[in-house]
């Protein structure tokens, strides 16, 4: 008997048989589940779709290099301007679709106030793509 016996001599020995019935039951249940669900996974509707080709309209946004020198001077693509002129240009660029990317180059000794003012003006104009440009450490 596999589960135990009344014989004291063999009762202390471990059972040397493996009961495979529960394992086989689980495998068969999983097989039935797989057989039932496999046809449900292939619900494809056969369509005859039209053939058409088109070129992707990849329009890269403009790039604006905005610089702030150590004295707080503002430069738009190398052209010096005042804060009011820069704010006006930010408004013009904010209306464009897609919006241009603003690359901010600020001198390391410039007061943070000038950088914060520039970011506030760009944000008010609706510009959200502002990147900080820096030099890599050697």
N, CA, C and O atoms as CSV, one atom per row, in Angstrom:
chain,resi,resn,atom,element,x,y,z
A,1,UNK,N,N,0.833,-1.167,0.000
A,1,UNK,CA,C,0.000,0.000,0.000
A,1,UNK,C,C,0.884,1.239,0.000
A,1,UNK,O,O,1.924,1.257,0.657
A,2,UNK,N,N,0.493,2.240,-0.708
A,2,UNK,CA,C,1.351,3.401,-0.869
A,2,UNK,C,C,1.223,4.392,0.272
A,2,UNK,O,O,2.155,5.154,0.530
A,3,UNK,N,N,0.098,4.399,0.957
A,3,UNK,CA,C,-0.132,5.427,1.963
A,3,UNK,C,C,0.316,5.045,3.361
A,3,UNK,O,O,0.500,5.936,4.190
A,4,UNK,N,N,0.493,3.825,3.653
A,4,UNK,CA,C,0.914,3.412,4.982
A,4,UNK,C,C,0.492,1.978,5.250
A,4,UNK,O,O,-0.317,1.398,4.526
A,5,UNK,N,N,1.048,1.436,6.284
A,5,UNK,CA,C,0.688,0.063,6.622
A,5,UNK,C,C,0.659,-0.085,8.131
A,5,UNK,O,O,1.082,0.804,8.870
A,6,UNK,N,N,0.150,-1.231,8.573
A,6,UNK,CA,C,0.100,-1.523,9.998
A,6,UNK,C,C,1.368,-2.219,10.467
A,6,UNK,O,O,1.570,-2.446,11.660
A,7,UNK,N,N,2.194,-2.544,9.528
A,7,UNK,CA,C,3.440,-3.235,9.861
A,7,UNK,C,C,4.448,-2.217,10.392
A,7,UNK,O,O,4.792,-1.258,9.702
A,8,UNK,N,N,4.929,-2.436,11.651
A,8,UNK,CA,C,5.852,-1.491,12.262
A,8,UNK,C,C,7.221,-1.524,11.603
A,8,UNK,O,O,7.930,-0.518,11.609
A,9,UNK,N,N,7.596,-2.626,11.052
A,9,UNK,CA,C,8.922,-2.760,10.466
A,9,UNK,C,C,9.067,-1.866,9.227
A,9,UNK,O,O,10.105,-1.225,9.063
A,10,UNK,N,N,8.085,-1.810,8.379
A,10,UNK,CA,C,8.182,-1.010,7.166
A,10,UNK,C,C,7.638,0.413,7.373
A,10,UNK,O,O,7.752,1.237,6.466
A,11,UNK,N,N,7.059,0.719,8.521
A,11,UNK,CA,C,6.486,2.036,8.764
A,11,UNK,C,C,7.561,3.099,8.915
A,11,UNK,O,O,7.293,4.267,8.635
A,12,UNK,N,N,8.754,2.748,9.340
A,12,UNK,CA,C,9.796,3.742,9.547
A,12,UNK,C,C,10.550,4.058,8.263
A,12,UNK,O,O,11.335,5.007,8.230
A,13,UNK,N,N,10.334,3.301,7.228
A,13,UNK,CA,C,11.030,3.565,5.962
A,13,UNK,C,C,10.267,4.596,5.144
A,13,UNK,O,O,9.036,4.605,5.144
A,14,UNK,N,N,10.999,5.469,4.443
A,14,UNK,CA,C,10.314,6.458,3.604
A,14,UNK,C,C,9.668,5.784,2.396
A,14,UNK,O,O,10.097,4.719,1.951
A,15,UNK,N,N,8.636,6.427,1.884
A,15,UNK,CA,C,7.932,5.885,0.744
A,15,UNK,C,C,8.809,6.115,-0.497
A,15,UNK,O,O,9.236,7.246,-0.729
A,16,UNK,N,N,9.084,5.096,-1.286
A,16,UNK,CA,C,9.985,5.178,-2.423
A,16,UNK,C,C,9.247,5.371,-3.736
A,16,UNK,O,O,9.875,5.337,-4.794
A,17,UNK,N,N,7.951,5.571,-3.706
A,17,UNK,CA,C,7.165,5.750,-4.919
A,17,UNK,C,C,6.772,7.215,-5.078
A,17,UNK,O,O,6.563,7.917,-4.089
A,18,UNK,N,N,6.674,7.667,-6.309
A,18,UNK,CA,C,6.180,9.015,-6.603
A,18,UNK,C,C,4.788,8.871,-7.181
A,18,UNK,O,O,4.571,8.104,-8.120
A,19,UNK,N,N,3.851,9.606,-6.622
A,19,UNK,CA,C,2.482,9.546,-7.096
A,19,UNK,C,C,2.348,10.503,-8.288
A,19,UNK,O,O,2.385,11.719,-8.105
A,20,UNK,N,N,2.195,9.977,-9.483
A,20,UNK,CA,C,2.147,10.765,-10.716
A,20,UNK,C,C,0.726,11.187,-11.101
A,20,UNK,O,O,0.566,12.008,-12.004
A,21,UNK,N,N,-0.279,10.670,-10.465
A,21,UNK,CA,C,-1.658,10.933,-10.848
A,21,UNK,C,C,-2.012,12.422,-10.748
A,21,UNK,O,O,-2.609,12.946,-11.689
A,22,UNK,N,N,-1.677,13.135,-9.657
A,22,UNK,CA,C,-2.022,14.560,-9.603
A,22,UNK,C,C,-1.306,15.375,-10.689
A,22,UNK,O,O,-1.881,16.310,-11.245
A,23,UNK,N,N,-0.071,15.023,-10.984
A,23,UNK,CA,C,0.667,15.735,-12.028
A,23,UNK,C,C,0.011,15.525,-13.396
A,23,UNK,O,O,-0.128,16.468,-14.175
A,24,UNK,N,N,-0.378,14.321,-13.673
A,24,UNK,CA,C,-1.030,14.020,-14.948
A,24,UNK,C,C,-2.374,14.732,-15.035
A,24,UNK,O,O,-2.741,15.214,-16.106
A,25,UNK,N,N,-3.105,14.809,-13.945
A,25,UNK,CA,C,-4.387,15.517,-13.933
A,25,UNK,C,C,-4.200,17.002,-14.262
A,25,UNK,O,O,-4.952,17.569,-15.056
A,26,UNK,N,N,-3.208,17.615,-13.655
A,26,UNK,CA,C,-2.959,19.043,-13.896
A,26,UNK,C,C,-2.560,19.270,-15.347
A,26,UNK,O,O,-3.037,20.215,-15.975
A,27,UNK,N,N,-1.712,18.438,-15.879
A,27,UNK,CA,C,-1.275,18.583,-17.266
A,27,UNK,C,C,-2.452,18.406,-18.217
A,27,UNK,O,O,-2.559,19.150,-19.192
A,28,UNK,N,N,-3.320,17.464,-17.973
A,28,UNK,CA,C,-4.474,17.256,-18.837
A,28,UNK,C,C,-5.443,18.443,-18.766
A,28,UNK,O,O,-5.997,18.848,-19.788
A,29,UNK,N,N,-5.647,18.992,-17.594
A,29,UNK,CA,C,-6.517,20.160,-17.466
A,29,UNK,C,C,-5.935,21.339,-18.233
A,29,UNK,O,O,-6.669,22.050,-18.920
A,30,UNK,N,N,-4.621,21.560,-18.129
A,30,UNK,CA,C,-3.982,22.644,-18.877
A,30,UNK,C,C,-4.085,22.416,-20.379
A,30,UNK,O,O,-4.280,23.367,-21.136
A,31,UNK,N,N,-3.958,21.184,-20.812
A,31,UNK,CA,C,-4.091,20.855,-22.225
A,31,UNK,C,C,-5.497,21.160,-22.728
A,31,UNK,O,O,-5.659,21.714,-23.815
A,32,UNK,N,N,-6.509,20.806,-21.950
A,32,UNK,CA,C,-7.888,21.089,-22.347
A,32,UNK,C,C,-8.118,22.599,-22.410
A,32,UNK,O,O,-8.764,23.085,-23.338
A,33,UNK,N,N,-7.607,23.333,-21.452
A,33,UNK,CA,C,-7.755,24.788,-21.460
A,33,UNK,C,C,-7.090,25.374,-22.693
A,33,UNK,O,O,-7.651,26.266,-23.330
A,34,UNK,N,N,-5.914,24.895,-23.039
A,34,UNK,CA,C,-5.213,25.384,-24.221
A,34,UNK,C,C,-5.994,25.060,-25.491
A,34,UNK,O,O,-6.109,25.908,-26.376
A,35,UNK,N,N,-6.518,23.876,-25.590
A,35,UNK,CA,C,-7.266,23.472,-26.783
A,35,UNK,C,C,-8.528,24.324,-26.939
A,35,UNK,O,O,-8.902,24.669,-28.060
A,36,UNK,N,N,-9.179,24.661,-25.842
A,36,UNK,CA,C,-10.407,25.455,-25.914
A,36,UNK,C,C,-10.106,26.910,-26.257
A,36,UNK,O,O,-10.850,27.516,-27.029
A,37,UNK,N,N,-9.030,27.493,-25.706
A,37,UNK,CA,C,-8.768,28.918,-25.893
A,37,UNK,C,C,-7.971,29.225,-27.147
A,37,UNK,O,O,-8.009,30.370,-27.600
A,38,UNK,N,N,-7.262,28.293,-27.731
A,38,UNK,CA,C,-6.435,28.568,-28.906
A,38,UNK,C,C,-7.254,29.086,-30.093
A,38,UNK,O,O,-6.812,30.041,-30.732
A,39,UNK,N,N,-8.393,28.529,-30.420
A,39,UNK,CA,C,-9.154,29.086,-31.544
A,39,UNK,C,C,-9.677,30.501,-31.278
A,39,UNK,O,O,-9.906,31.258,-32.221
A,40,UNK,N,N,-9.865,30.859,-30.037
A,40,UNK,CA,C,-10.368,32.184,-29.709
A,40,UNK,C,C,-9.331,33.275,-29.936
A,40,UNK,O,O,-9.687,34.443,-30.097
A,41,UNK,N,N,-8.055,32.911,-29.952
A,41,UNK,CA,C,-6.992,33.894,-30.109
A,41,UNK,C,C,-6.785,34.297,-31.564
A,41,UNK,O,O,-6.079,35.270,-31.829
A,42,UNK,N,N,-7.360,33.605,-32.480
A,42,UNK,CA,C,-7.168,33.896,-33.902
A,42,UNK,C,C,-8.445,34.434,-34.523
A,42,UNK,O,O,-8.978,33.842,-35.461
A,43,UNK,N,N,-8.935,35.545,-34.010
A,43,UNK,CA,C,-10.118,36.185,-34.575
A,43,UNK,C,C,-9.674,37.211,-35.607
A,43,UNK,O,O,-9.700,38.410,-35.328
A,44,UNK,N,N,-9.279,36.783,-36.756
A,44,UNK,CA,C,-8.838,37.684,-37.804
A,44,UNK,C,C,-9.948,37.844,-38.828
A,44,UNK,O,O,-10.548,36.870,-39.285
A,45,UNK,N,N,-10.201,39.083,-39.172
A,45,UNK,CA,C,-11.178,39.381,-40.207
A,45,UNK,C,C,-10.401,39.568,-41.501
A,45,UNK,O,O,-9.495,40.398,-41.566
A,46,UNK,N,N,-10.745,38.807,-42.529
A,46,UNK,CA,C,-10.034,38.901,-43.790
A,46,UNK,C,C,-10.569,40.082,-44.576
A,46,UNK,O,O,-11.752,40.145,-44.910
A,47,UNK,N,N,-9.671,41.019,-44.866
A,47,UNK,CA,C,-10.030,42.222,-45.606
A,47,UNK,C,C,-9.118,42.365,-46.803
A,47,UNK,O,O,-7.965,41.934,-46.773
A,48,UNK,N,N,-9.628,42.962,-47.843
A,48,UNK,CA,C,-8.818,43.304,-49.005
A,48,UNK,C,C,-8.595,44.810,-48.946
A,48,UNK,O,O,-9.408,45.583,-49.454
A,49,UNK,N,N,-7.501,45.225,-48.329
A,49,UNK,CA,C,-7.234,46.639,-48.110
A,49,UNK,C,C,-6.698,47.283,-49.376
A,49,UNK,O,O,-6.012,46.630,-50.163
A,50,UNK,N,N,-7.004,48.556,-49.578
A,50,UNK,CA,C,-6.481,49.239,-50.763
A,50,UNK,C,C,-4.984,49.480,-50.640
A,50,UNK,O,O,-4.447,49.616,-49.540
A,51,UNK,N,N,-4.325,49.531,-51.787
A,51,UNK,CA,C,-2.880,49.754,-51.817
A,51,UNK,C,C,-2.627,51.237,-52.081
A,51,UNK,O,O,-3.193,51.812,-53.011
A,52,UNK,N,N,-1.784,51.845,-51.271
A,52,UNK,CA,C,-1.445,53.256,-51.454
A,52,UNK,C,C,-0.070,53.505,-50.862
A,52,UNK,O,O,0.319,52.871,-49.882
A,53,UNK,N,N,0.651,54.418,-51.455
A,53,UNK,CA,C,1.960,54.796,-50.934
A,53,UNK,C,C,1.970,56.298,-50.711
A,53,UNK,O,O,1.314,57.053,-51.428
A,54,UNK,N,N,2.699,56.704,-49.741
A,54,UNK,CA,C,2.842,58.130,-49.475
A,54,UNK,C,C,4.182,58.364,-48.800
A,54,UNK,O,O,4.732,57.478,-48.146
A,55,UNK,N,N,4.680,59.538,-48.967
A,55,UNK,CA,C,5.915,59.922,-48.310
A,55,UNK,C,C,5.584,60.533,-46.964
A,55,UNK,O,O,4.641,61.313,-46.835
A,56,UNK,N,N,6.355,60.176,-45.983
A,56,UNK,CA,C,6.130,60.731,-44.652
A,56,UNK,C,C,6.458,62.218,-44.668
A,56,UNK,O,O,7.483,62.640,-45.204
A,57,UNK,N,N,5.578,62.994,-44.076
A,57,UNK,CA,C,5.792,64.435,-44.002
A,57,UNK,C,C,6.634,64.724,-42.767
A,57,UNK,O,O,6.120,65.043,-41.695
A,58,UNK,N,N,7.931,64.605,-42.952
A,58,UNK,CA,C,8.843,64.838,-41.845
A,58,UNK,C,C,9.344,66.263,-41.954
A,58,UNK,O,O,10.227,66.572,-42.754
A,59,UNK,N,N,8.767,67.116,-41.140
A,59,UNK,CA,C,9.159,68.515,-41.122
A,59,UNK,C,C,9.909,68.763,-39.819
A,59,UNK,O,O,9.325,68.769,-38.735
A,60,UNK,N,N,11.189,68.964,-39.950
A,60,UNK,CA,C,11.985,69.193,-38.747
A,60,UNK,C,C,11.767,70.616,-38.258
A,60,UNK,O,O,11.740,71.553,-39.056
A,61,UNK,N,N,11.612,70.780,-36.956
A,61,UNK,CA,C,11.405,72.134,-36.427
A,61,UNK,C,C,12.670,72.972,-36.553
A,61,UNK,O,O,13.786,72.455,-36.611
A,62,UNK,N,N,12.456,74.279,-36.594
A,62,UNK,CA,C,13.581,75.201,-36.670
A,62,UNK,C,C,14.394,75.135,-35.379
A,62,UNK,O,O,13.935,74.653,-34.343
A,63,UNK,N,N,15.610,75.637,-35.489
A,63,UNK,CA,C,16.505,75.648,-34.335
A,63,UNK,C,C,16.891,77.099,-34.071
A,63,UNK,O,O,17.353,77.802,-34.969
A,64,UNK,N,N,16.700,77.534,-32.844
A,64,UNK,CA,C,17.065,78.890,-32.448
A,64,UNK,C,C,18.142,78.790,-31.380
A,64,UNK,O,O,17.961,78.135,-30.353
A,65,UNK,N,N,19.274,79.454,-31.640
A,65,UNK,CA,C,20.342,79.492,-30.641
A,65,UNK,C,C,20.229,80.805,-29.892
A,65,UNK,O,O,20.450,81.880,-30.449
A,66,UNK,N,N,19.882,80.698,-28.622
A,66,UNK,CA,C,19.716,81.859,-27.756
A,66,UNK,C,C,20.877,81.861,-26.780
A,66,UNK,O,O,21.106,80.877,-26.078
A,67,UNK,N,N,21.613,82.969,-26.735
A,67,UNK,CA,C,22.804,83.030,-25.879
A,67,UNK,C,C,22.681,84.194,-24.901
A,67,UNK,O,O,22.088,85.230,-25.201
A,68,UNK,N,N,23.260,83.986,-23.727
A,68,UNK,CA,C,23.347,85.028,-22.700
A,68,UNK,C,C,24.812,85.122,-22.302
A,68,UNK,O,O,25.394,84.152,-21.816
A,69,UNK,N,N,25.417,86.315,-22.516
A,69,UNK,CA,C,26.834,86.453,-22.179
A,69,UNK,C,C,27.004,86.810,-20.701
A,69,UNK,O,O,26.021,86.950,-19.974
A,70,UNK,N,N,28.247,86.953,-20.268
A,70,UNK,CA,C,28.543,87.175,-18.845
A,70,UNK,C,C,27.948,88.488,-18.332
A,70,UNK,O,O,27.633,88.597,-17.147
A,71,UNK,N,N,27.791,89.482,-19.205
A,71,UNK,CA,C,27.242,90.774,-18.780
A,71,UNK,C,C,25.722,90.781,-18.807
A,71,UNK,O,O,25.113,91.777,-18.417
A,72,UNK,N,N,25.093,89.708,-19.253
A,72,UNK,CA,C,23.634,89.644,-19.299
A,72,UNK,C,C,23.067,90.019,-20.656
A,72,UNK,O,O,21.853,90.166,-20.799
A,73,UNK,N,N,23.935,90.178,-21.664
A,73,UNK,CA,C,23.477,90.506,-23.008
A,73,UNK,C,C,22.796,89.308,-23.653
A,73,UNK,O,O,23.231,88.169,-23.482
A,74,UNK,N,N,21.722,89.574,-24.399
A,74,UNK,CA,C,20.949,88.512,-25.034
A,74,UNK,C,C,21.251,88.479,-26.526
A,74,UNK,O,O,21.373,89.524,-27.165
A,75,UNK,N,N,21.373,87.272,-27.079
A,75,UNK,CA,C,21.686,87.105,-28.490
A,75,UNK,C,C,20.749,86.060,-29.089
A,75,UNK,O,O,20.597,84.965,-28.547
A,76,UNK,N,N,20.124,86.408,-30.208
A,76,UNK,CA,C,19.218,85.516,-30.944
A,76,UNK,C,C,19.933,85.125,-32.232
A,76,UNK,O,O,20.055,85.937,-33.149
A,77,UNK,N,N,20.402,83.890,-32.302
A,77,UNK,CA,C,21.187,83.406,-33.456
A,77,UNK,C,C,22.334,84.358,-33.774
A,77,UNK,O,O,22.610,84.628,-34.943
A,78,UNK,N,N,22.992,84.859,-32.758
A,78,UNK,CA,C,24.144,85.741,-32.927
A,78,UNK,C,C,23.808,87.218,-33.010
A,78,UNK,O,O,24.719,88.045,-33.000
A,79,UNK,N,N,22.547,87.578,-33.092
A,79,UNK,CA,C,22.114,88.972,-33.195
A,79,UNK,C,C,21.751,89.491,-31.805
A,79,UNK,O,O,20.936,88.895,-31.100
A,80,UNK,N,N,22.369,90.613,-31.423
A,80,UNK,CA,C,22.117,91.188,-30.096
A,80,UNK,C,C,20.736,91.837,-30.065
A,80,UNK,O,O,20.323,92.492,-31.022
A,81,UNK,N,N,20.029,91.645,-28.949
A,81,UNK,CA,C,18.716,92.254,-28.796
A,81,UNK,C,C,18.407,92.475,-27.325
A,81,UNK,O,O,19.128,92.005,-26.445
A,82,UNK,N,N,17.306,93.211,-27.071
A,82,UNK,CA,C,16.897,93.496,-25.700
A,82,UNK,C,C,15.930,92.415,-25.229
A,82,UNK,O,O,15.526,91.546,-26.001
A,83,UNK,N,N,15.565,92.482,-23.949
A,83,UNK,CA,C,14.657,91.474,-23.400
A,83,UNK,C,C,13.268,91.602,-24.027
A,83,UNK,O,O,12.618,90.590,-24.288
A,84,UNK,N,N,12.807,92.823,-24.272
A,84,UNK,CA,C,11.492,93.022,-24.888
A,84,UNK,C,C,11.465,92.460,-26.304
A,84,UNK,O,O,10.484,91.834,-26.707
A,85,UNK,N,N,12.552,92.685,-27.070
A,85,UNK,CA,C,12.628,92.132,-28.425
A,85,UNK,C,C,12.648,90.601,-28.381
A,85,UNK,O,O,12.014,89.936,-29.201
A,86,UNK,N,N,13.384,90.059,-27.414
A,86,UNK,CA,C,13.439,88.596,-27.277
A,86,UNK,C,C,12.068,88.040,-26.930
A,86,UNK,O,O,11.668,87.001,-27.457
A,87,UNK,N,N,11.340,88.725,-26.044
A,87,UNK,CA,C,9.999,88.256,-25.677
A,87,UNK,C,C,9.076,88.293,-26.889
A,87,UNK,O,O,8.257,87.392,-27.073
A,88,UNK,N,N,9.203,89.336,-27.723
A,88,UNK,CA,C,8.398,89.418,-28.938
A,88,UNK,C,C,8.724,88.293,-29.915
A,88,UNK,O,O,7.826,87.736,-30.547
A,89,UNK,N,N,9.998,87.962,-30.038
A,89,UNK,CA,C,10.385,86.860,-30.927
A,89,UNK,C,C,9.920,85.511,-30.372
A,89,UNK,O,O,9.560,84.610,-31.129
A,90,UNK,N,N,9.932,85.386,-29.059
A,90,UNK,CA,C,9.417,84.144,-28.465
A,90,UNK,C,C,7.935,83.974,-28.802
A,90,UNK,O,O,7.489,82.866,-29.099
A,91,UNK,N,N,7.173,85.069,-28.755
A,91,UNK,CA,C,5.743,84.993,-29.080
A,91,UNK,C,C,5.561,84.590,-30.538
A,91,UNK,O,O,4.705,83.763,-30.849
A,92,UNK,N,N,6.365,85.171,-31.440
A,92,UNK,CA,C,6.285,84.816,-32.860
A,92,UNK,C,C,6.606,83.336,-33.077
A,92,UNK,O,O,5.905,82.645,-33.816
A,93,UNK,N,N,7.666,82.858,-32.430
A,93,UNK,CA,C,8.084,81.464,-32.594
A,93,UNK,C,C,7.093,80.506,-31.931
A,93,UNK,O,O,6.946,79.367,-32.374
A,94,UNK,N,N,6.414,80.956,-30.877
A,94,UNK,CA,C,5.446,80.110,-30.192
A,94,UNK,C,C,4.213,79.830,-31.025
A,94,UNK,O,O,3.512,78.847,-30.783
A,95,UNK,N,N,3.934,80.685,-32.012
A,95,UNK,CA,C,2.774,80.495,-32.881
A,95,UNK,C,C,3.043,79.500,-33.998
A,95,UNK,O,O,2.104,78.996,-34.614
A,96,UNK,N,N,4.311,79.207,-34.270
A,96,UNK,CA,C,4.669,78.301,-35.364
A,96,UNK,C,C,4.362,76.857,-34.994
A,96,UNK,O,O,4.421,76.475,-33.825
A,97,UNK,N,N,4.033,76.062,-36.008
A,97,UNK,CA,C,3.837,74.628,-35.815
A,97,UNK,C,C,4.669,73.900,-36.831
A,97,UNK,O,O,4.492,74.171,-38.019
A,98,UNK,N,N,5.527,73.034,-36.491
A,98,UNK,CA,C,5.932,72.659,-35.142
A,98,UNK,C,C,6.781,73.748,-34.498
A,98,UNK,O,O,7.444,74.534,-35.174
A,99,UNK,N,N,6.739,73.765,-33.189
A,99,UNK,CA,C,7.483,74.785,-32.462
A,99,UNK,C,C,8.982,74.573,-32.638
A,99,UNK,O,O,9.447,73.434,-32.694
A,100,UNK,N,N,9.736,75.662,-32.725
A,100,UNK,CA,C,11.191,75.512,-32.861
A,100,UNK,C,C,11.825,75.060,-31.546
A,100,UNK,O,O,11.257,75.215,-30.465
A,101,UNK,N,N,13.003,74.505,-31.681
A,101,UNK,CA,C,13.776,74.104,-30.500
A,101,UNK,C,C,14.683,75.267,-30.123
A,101,UNK,O,O,15.403,75.799,-30.968
A,102,UNK,N,N,14.646,75.656,-28.862
A,102,UNK,CA,C,15.466,76.758,-28.363
A,102,UNK,C,C,16.673,76.154,-27.660
A,102,UNK,O,O,16.529,75.406,-26.693
A,103,UNK,N,N,17.875,76.488,-28.158
A,103,UNK,CA,C,19.119,76.028,-27.538
A,103,UNK,C,C,19.685,77.193,-26.737
A,103,UNK,O,O,20.137,78.187,-27.305
A,104,UNK,N,N,19.658,77.065,-25.428
A,104,UNK,CA,C,20.118,78.124,-24.532
A,104,UNK,C,C,21.586,77.919,-24.197
A,104,UNK,O,O,21.971,76.894,-23.635
A,105,UNK,N,N,22.398,78.907,-24.550
A,105,UNK,CA,C,23.820,78.916,-24.195
A,105,UNK,C,C,24.028,80.086,-23.235
A,105,UNK,O,O,23.953,81.248,-23.634
A,106,UNK,N,N,24.284,79.773,-21.989
A,106,UNK,CA,C,24.486,80.814,-20.980
A,106,UNK,C,C,25.907,80.703,-20.444
A,106,UNK,O,O,26.390,79.610,-20.146
A,107,UNK,N,N,26.568,81.851,-20.325
A,107,UNK,CA,C,27.913,81.886,-19.759
A,107,UNK,C,C,27.846,81.376,-18.318
A,107,UNK,O,O,26.851,81.591,-17.626
A,108,UNK,N,N,28.904,80.701,-17.872
A,108,UNK,CA,C,28.875,80.117,-16.531
A,108,UNK,C,C,28.886,81.166,-15.435
A,108,UNK,O,O,28.526,80.861,-14.298
A,109,UNK,N,N,29.289,82.393,-15.741
A,109,UNK,CA,C,29.308,83.422,-14.701
A,109,UNK,C,C,28.095,84.356,-14.772
A,109,UNK,O,O,28.029,85.329,-14.022
A,110,UNK,N,N,27.141,84.076,-15.656
A,110,UNK,CA,C,25.964,84.923,-15.753
A,110,UNK,C,C,25.058,84.681,-14.542
A,110,UNK,O,O,24.891,83.538,-14.117
A,111,UNK,N,N,24.475,85.742,-13.985
A,111,UNK,CA,C,23.544,85.545,-12.865
A,111,UNK,C,C,22.331,84.718,-13.300
A,111,UNK,O,O,21.852,84.842,-14.428
A,112,UNK,N,N,21.855,83.891,-12.405
A,112,UNK,CA,C,20.740,82.999,-12.713
A,112,UNK,C,C,19.473,83.781,-13.057
A,112,UNK,O,O,18.582,83.257,-13.724
A,113,UNK,N,N,19.393,85.010,-12.613
A,113,UNK,CA,C,18.213,85.840,-12.865
A,113,UNK,C,C,17.946,85.977,-14.361
A,113,UNK,O,O,16.795,85.918,-14.795
A,114,UNK,N,N,19.007,86.159,-15.149
A,114,UNK,CA,C,18.845,86.316,-16.596
A,114,UNK,C,C,18.337,85.021,-17.244
A,114,UNK,O,O,17.506,85.059,-18.152
A,115,UNK,N,N,18.832,83.903,-16.778
A,115,UNK,CA,C,18.377,82.613,-17.307
A,115,UNK,C,C,16.909,82.394,-16.929
A,115,UNK,O,O,16.122,81.946,-17.762
A,116,UNK,N,N,16.536,82.701,-15.695
A,116,UNK,CA,C,15.153,82.523,-15.247
A,116,UNK,C,C,14.209,83.443,-16.017
A,116,UNK,O,O,13.098,83.036,-16.357
A,117,UNK,N,N,14.637,84.684,-16.298
A,117,UNK,CA,C,13.807,85.595,-17.079
A,117,UNK,C,C,13.581,85.056,-18.489
A,117,UNK,O,O,12.472,85.117,-19.020
A,118,UNK,N,N,14.640,84.532,-19.081
A,118,UNK,CA,C,14.524,83.971,-20.437
A,118,UNK,C,C,13.571,82.785,-20.452
A,118,UNK,O,O,12.731,82.678,-21.345
A,119,UNK,N,N,13.692,81.895,-19.475
A,119,UNK,CA,C,12.805,80.737,-19.396
A,119,UNK,C,C,11.353,81.162,-19.157
A,119,UNK,O,O,10.432,80.552,-19.701
A,120,UNK,N,N,11.148,82.196,-18.351
A,120,UNK,CA,C,9.786,82.680,-18.099
A,120,UNK,C,C,9.185,83.287,-19.360
A,120,UNK,O,O,8.012,83.060,-19.653
A,121,UNK,N,N,9.976,84.056,-20.110
A,121,UNK,CA,C,9.469,84.651,-21.355
A,121,UNK,C,C,9.121,83.563,-22.371
A,121,UNK,O,O,8.098,83.656,-23.049
A,122,UNK,N,N,9.957,82.543,-22.480
A,122,UNK,CA,C,9.688,81.445,-23.418
A,122,UNK,C,C,8.442,80.671,-22.997
A,122,UNK,O,O,7.643,80.268,-23.843
A,123,UNK,N,N,8.278,80.466,-21.714
A,123,UNK,CA,C,7.107,79.739,-21.221
A,123,UNK,C,C,5.824,80.530,-21.457
A,123,UNK,O,O,4.803,79.953,-21.831
A,124,UNK,N,N,5.866,81.838,-21.244
A,124,UNK,CA,C,4.690,82.681,-21.481
A,124,UNK,C,C,4.289,82.661,-22.954
A,124,UNK,O,O,3.107,82.767,-23.282
A,125,UNK,N,N,5.280,82.525,-23.839
A,125,UNK,CA,C,5.009,82.505,-25.278
A,125,UNK,C,C,4.521,81.135,-25.740
A,125,UNK,O,O,4.128,80.981,-26.896
A,126,UNK,N,N,4.540,80.145,-24.860
A,126,UNK,CA,C,4.053,78.817,-25.217
A,126,UNK,C,C,5.129,77.881,-25.724
A,126,UNK,O,O,4.816,76.795,-26.211
A,127,UNK,N,N,6.381,78.272,-25.623
A,127,UNK,CA,C,7.480,77.412,-26.073
A,127,UNK,C,C,7.811,76.399,-24.977
A,127,UNK,O,O,7.951,76.758,-23.808
A,128,UNK,N,N,7.932,75.142,-25.366
A,128,UNK,CA,C,8.200,74.111,-24.366
A,128,UNK,C,C,9.482,73.346,-24.639
A,128,UNK,O,O,9.926,72.570,-23.793
A,129,UNK,N,N,10.080,73.544,-25.792
A,129,UNK,CA,C,11.299,72.809,-26.139
A,129,UNK,C,C,12.511,73.712,-25.947
A,129,UNK,O,O,12.954,74.372,-26.886
A,130,UNK,N,N,13.042,73.740,-24.737
A,130,UNK,CA,C,14.210,74.536,-24.406
A,130,UNK,C,C,15.300,73.582,-23.939
A,130,UNK,O,O,15.093,72.797,-23.014
A,131,UNK,N,N,16.462,73.655,-24.584
A,131,UNK,CA,C,17.582,72.776,-24.243
A,131,UNK,C,C,18.744,73.623,-23.750
A,131,UNK,O,O,19.022,74.690,-24.297
A,132,UNK,N,N,19.412,73.147,-22.727
A,132,UNK,CA,C,20.587,73.826,-22.183
A,132,UNK,C,C,21.825,73.234,-22.840
A,132,UNK,O,O,22.010,72.017,-22.843
A,133,UNK,N,N,22.668,74.091,-23.396
A,133,UNK,CA,C,23.891,73.654,-24.072
A,133,UNK,C,C,25.049,73.885,-23.129
A,133,UNK,O,O,25.160,74.948,-22.517
A,134,UNK,N,N,25.920,72.884,-23.011
A,134,UNK,CA,C,27.092,73.011,-22.149
A,134,UNK,C,C,28.282,72.359,-22.816
A,134,UNK,O,O,28.133,71.637,-23.802
A,135,UNK,N,N,29.440,72.607,-22.289
A,135,UNK,CA,C,30.675,72.010,-22.794
A,135,UNK,C,C,30.966,70.747,-22.003
A,135,UNK,O,O,30.775,70.729,-20.788
A,136,UNK,N,N,31.421,69.698,-22.660
A,136,UNK,CA,C,31.762,68.469,-21.913
A,136,UNK,C,C,33.030,68.676,-21.087
A,136,UNK,O,O,33.918,69.433,-21.477
A,137,UNK,N,N,33.103,68.002,-19.953
A,137,UNK,CA,C,34.262,68.081,-19.081
A,137,UNK,C,C,35.368,67.231,-19.693
A,137,UNK,O,O,35.140,66.093,-20.105
A,138,UNK,N,N,36.556,67.796,-19.744
A,138,UNK,CA,C,37.691,67.089,-20.346
A,138,UNK,C,C,38.432,66.283,-19.308
A,138,UNK,O,O,39.418,65.620,-19.630
